[in-house]
Amino acid sequence: MSSDSSSRRIPVPEELKEVLLQFSIAYLVEQPADIVDYAVDYFTKMQANRPTILNDQRGDDQSINSQDGDEPPIMQHSRRKSVFAETYDPEADDDDEGATAIFPKTDEQRARLVESVKNVLLFRSLEKEQMNQVLDAMFERRVEPGDFIIRQGDDGDNFYVIESGIFKVYINDKYISTYNNTGLFGELALLYNMPRAATVQAETSGLLWAMDRQTFRRILLKSAFRKRKMYEELLNNVPMLKALQNYERMNLADALISKTYENGQRIIKQGDEADGMYFIEEGTVSVRMDQDNSEIEISLLGKGQYFGELALVTHRPRAASVYAVGGPVKLAFLDVKAFERLLGPCMDIMKRNIDDYESQLVKIFGSKNNITDTR
């Protein structure tokens, strides 16, 4: 392989890799009847919510884009059946069957692995238990200069995260790019029934963390599937959302982000600008308003209820604080951009609720003067 063809390199933008990967995961989880119709709908929604998506992808660390790589995608005109469809169905997967592999690690090894995967976007939506499964299932692979990690055209076996070493990427024997002591590759071939789209060769000695194909899909795809089903069940029990069509509730479920708060922790602060609304998955929250230099509890909300929506409807600051009470509280958060995009059909219902909340406050404070949105 020669690097003198660098003038003919084919750049593969990192954002393209991430968009294709996230679309692949969504498609494999939902398995729609028509991939073209699904793709049109998926990317139309992505475009409508583009500012939020871009911010999420860039994250806290500007180096993230250089760390989350994959095999450069090859566009194929022939439709392939996905590996997921052939061998793994998350709905049929019993927790007691096909348990994920566990590779014992020393404390030092586990600490190094945690550091290597901390900025992997693929894993950011996983909960603590699932992330521990990822850490348990990954195994070390040491490489020497000249070793081929994956070869273009081969079947996908493992997904790799780089801890150390320099690795070069080639397509059709042409040099494409270099991973320098960080990055990941190999995930696309694990999601599709397609050969490796590129060759990756070690330029120096190095250390990789690997995960086999079946474990990769079981953890990643089942996590996405479980989240969708859990949120669909939660949203189906919210009266306000009866105004939504089923597919609209599904889109809403996909937009939710899970957050956990400990007993006494403040979720919303009175006077803050509204950034989104919350649905309660588990636990209880206390809604409180400042009154005479102290906080007065307005209401207690539990599983299946929601809060934070009226400040978004009225475009006013938060007029109350909300706290987790009685133990850990698990919430599903919907940011303001997704709220505006997805909950249009429910807007009239939420506006009518404003009068109901104000009536409750009149009973407590004895006056309607200065009453504002409590949530």
Secondary structure, DSSP 8 states (H G I E B T S, - for coil): -BSTTGGG-----HHHHHHHHHHHHHHHHH--S-HHHHHHHHHHHHHHTHHHHHHHHH-S-TTHHHH---------SS----HHHHH--TTT--TTSS--------HHHHHHHHHHHTT-GGGTT--HHHHHHHHHH-EEEEE-TT-EEE-TTS---EEEEEEE-EEEEEETTEEEEEEES--EE-HHHHHTT---SSEEEESS-EEEEEEEHHHHHHHHHHHHHHHHHHHHHHHHT-GGGGGS-HHHHHHHHHH-EEEEE-TT-EEE-TT----EEEEEEEEEEEEEEEETTEEEEEEEE-TT-EESHHHHHHT----SEEEEEEEEEEEEEEEHHHHHHH-GGGHHHHHHHHHHHHHHHHHHHS--TT-----
